[in-house]
Amino acid sequence: MKPHVYSEIGKLKTVLVHRPGKELENLTPNILEKLLFDDIPYLKVAREEHNAFAKTLEDEGVEVLYITDMVVEALEANPEVVDQFINQFIDEAKVKSSTVKKALTDYLKALDYKAMVEKMIEGIRTHDITLKKPVSIMDLLEDEYPFFTDPMPNILFQRDPFATIGGGVAINKMNTETRQRETIFSYYMWKYHPRFEHENIPYYYTRDKEYSIEGGDILVLNDETLAIGISKRTDPRAIEQLARKLFTEHEKFKTILAFNIPKTRAFMHLDTVFTQIDQGLFTIHPGIMEQLTIFEVTKANGSLQVEKVVTTIESILEKHMKRPIELVHCGGNDVVHSEREQWSDGANTLAVAPGKVIVYSRNHVTNKMLRDKGVTVLEIPSSELSRGRGGPRCMSMPIYREDL
């Protein structure tokens, strides 16, 4: 199976997600900021809400894949890479003590593949492993922190570690050290899973690059145009590197629109303030409604051409999508509703087909506005999922969409 995503709204056929696990129960107030969470979701309810999300997808005829299952199946098909997988995980967890490294290796090897992958995501606590008698100062320092390897709660947001672009994949360099190990799972899935390993899939970006880019900043507007946010998490130099690779891989893509958005927590990625609903219809946070600085990146005479444009979102989208554009303001024009519903990802929608989107039920003002526009709104519960500051688009990575 080859990836195939040439729009944001084509009928969704296959999607990748992660059902939240015990990594949420390893969040503590002391490490919330480090792990990029604002609050501690209640796992039982978060899983129930995520199950409702998956069922909504399946009821729409979407095949739902889980990253843990995909990695396990990749390892089962290629057991010769398991040692490499374990060593890479431990190395990137920044474990300094050789004694602990050896103990972690033995511990993980003793687990079956499913338990091993889940434990990696959950986080390995210091009391999970009994070390041999410490032999160095570094060994003795390891018990000053409750984890040998940190939990990975942000893996809930499968949109970010990689991006499906056209018929290829960008495996991203994550901006924060906390999230960088997530792309190990993406890499092993794409390289070794039986669905993909013999498909000769092009990689437009790889996780070992110098500059960060995250999937929440990447929107496939049509088969010629991408929108990518220059954000707190995505470096403009990464966008240029992606463009060079993409433009030489015989894809149809001709233009990347690099949107310069505010570098704040509320504007974490482009898709937290801007997603597509239907042909010519988008949700948007009013906070970026003023004129934006946008860079049009195109290929000219074998090299990149970059043009700076200061204009409205409507104007730039109408130019490249060749149709009238209408924007639905998250929370409407009321500043209180707008800020509240932006905080709970009212603008972060997932289209399962043109004019049909999955949204959080709590964003009732925005959801009503969408219905008034004739949009089919599929609401899912979100009291706990929304605590992670990511909506339905953030939690999903399309692998295959039908062409429009």
C-alpha positions, 0 to 999 in steps of 0.5 A: 500500500502506498500513501496517497494524500493530495487534499485535506478533504478527499474521502478518508480511507485509511488513518493512523491514530494512537489510543491513549495508554498508561503514559497519561498516568505517568504525568505528574505536576512536576513534569507537565511543562517538560512533557508539553502538557497543561493538565493531567487527563483521566485515562479511563475517560480519555480512552472512552473518548478516543474509542468514540473517535475511532468508532466515528471514523469506522462508521464513516467507512475509514480503516483505523490503524494504531501506531502501536499495532503497526510497529509491533507488526513491523517487528514481527515481520523483521525480528532481525531489527529488534535489537537495533530498535531497542538500542536506538530507543535507549540511546535517544532516551539519553540514558547516561549510565552504562549499568542502566542501559544494560538493565533497560536492554535486558528488561525490554528484550524480556517483554513480548513485542506489544508489551515492549512498545507499550512500555516504551511509550508509557515510560519506564519508572526507576522501580520497574527495574532492579539494578545490579549493585551500582558501580559509578556515581552516574549509577547512583544519580539515576534514582534522583528522577522517577523515570529511566525513560520519560513517558511519551504522552504527545504520541496521542497526536499522530499528526506531528511525527510524520506527514503524508504528502501526495505519494510520499512521506516526510518523517519529521524532526520534532522541535522538542527533545520530549517528542523526538523519540516518537518518530522512531516509531514512525520510521520503523512503521514505514520502513519495515511494516509489510504494508509499506516495506516493498513500496519504494515510498519516497521520503521528502524529509527525514528525522535526522535533519538539522531543522525541525518541522512538525506535521501539524504545520503541514496542510495539503491544499490540493495536488499542486499546493501545500500550506506550511506554518512557520511556527514555534515548532517548524523552522523556515529552513526545514520548509525550504529543504522539504521543498527542494526534495519535493520539487525534485521527486516528480510530484505534481506539487508546484508551490509551498505557501509558508505562513508566518504565524505567531510563535506562541502556545495558543498558535502551536501549529498552523492546524490549531488555527486553520483547517479545511472543511470543504471546497473553498471553506475553512475554519480559522481563528480570528487572531490571525485574520489580519494581513499575514506575511506569506512566502510563496516557494516555487521551483524556478530554473532548478532552484527555489524561488521565494517571494514575500507576500503580505496579504489576506488568507482569502486572497492567497488561497483564492489565487492558488486554489482558483475558487472563492474562499469563505472563512468560518471564525472559530467561536464567531466574532465574540472574543470570549467564545473565540478564545475559549473555543480556540483553546479547546481546538475549535478550529482543529477539524478532521474532514472525512469527506468534503463538507463532513468533519469530526469536531469536539462537541464542547465547541458548540458555537463553532459547531453551530456555525458550521452546521449553518453553512451546511456542513455535516458535523460529527461531534465526539466527546472531549472533556479529557482529550482536549486537555492535551491541547489537540483536536481531531486533526491533531490526533490523526494522520491520513494515510490514504484519501480519495482524490477530489 
